[in-house]
Amino acid sequence: MLSPAEVDDLASAMKHPLDGTLVRVLVYGGLRISEASALQHQDLDASSHTVRVHRSVRDASGHIEVGDTKTYAARRVTLPNRWLVN
């Protein structure tokens, strides 16, 4: 288990800022990589610091498909507001 400082260090070490954001979403949001990969801008509600998780990405015989989450359930995940931008 990483401490918040270690998560920040890992995210800061990423070559691209969006990769750092991905690290934080995975850690603080508890998302699967397939769920985080399917996120779109409209899934973020900056005013409530939440992300709507309702899709996932999968590899289907060499083709990327976006579909339901593993559990077929949508959910809202609250993220720390210190690194979300309105």
Secondary structure as the mmCIF struct_conf table of DSSP 4:
data_model
#
loop_
_struct_conf.conf_type_id
_struct_conf.id
_struct_conf.beg_label_comp_id
_struct_conf.beg_label_asym_id
_struct_conf.beg_label_seq_id
_struct_conf.end_label_comp_id
_struct_conf.end_label_asym_id
_struct_conf.end_label_seq_id
HELX_RH_AL_P HELX_RH_AL_P1 PRO A 4 SER A 12
TURN_TY1_P TURN_TY1_P1 ALA A 13 ALA A 13
BEND BEND1 MET A 14 HIS A 16
HELX_RH_AL_P HELX_RH_AL_P2 PRO A 17 GLY A 29
HELX_RH_AL_P HELX_RH_AL_P3 ILE A 33 SER A 37
TURN_TY1_P TURN_TY1_P2 ALA A 38 ALA A 38
HELX_RH_3T_P HELX_RH_3T_P1 HIS A 41 ASP A 43
STRN STRN1 LEU A 44 ASP A 45
TURN_TY1_P TURN_TY1_P3 ALA A 46 HIS A 49
STRN STRN2 THR A 50 VAL A 53
STRN STRN3 SER A 56 ALA A 60
TURN_TY1_P TURN_TY1_P4 SER A 61 GLY A 62
STRN STRN4 HIS A 63 GLY A 67
TURN_TY1_P TURN_TY1_P5 LYS A 70 THR A 71
BEND BEND2 TYR A 72 TYR A 72
STRN STRN5 ARG A 75 THR A 78
HELX_RH_3T_P HELX_RH_3T_P2 ASN A 81 TRP A 83
#
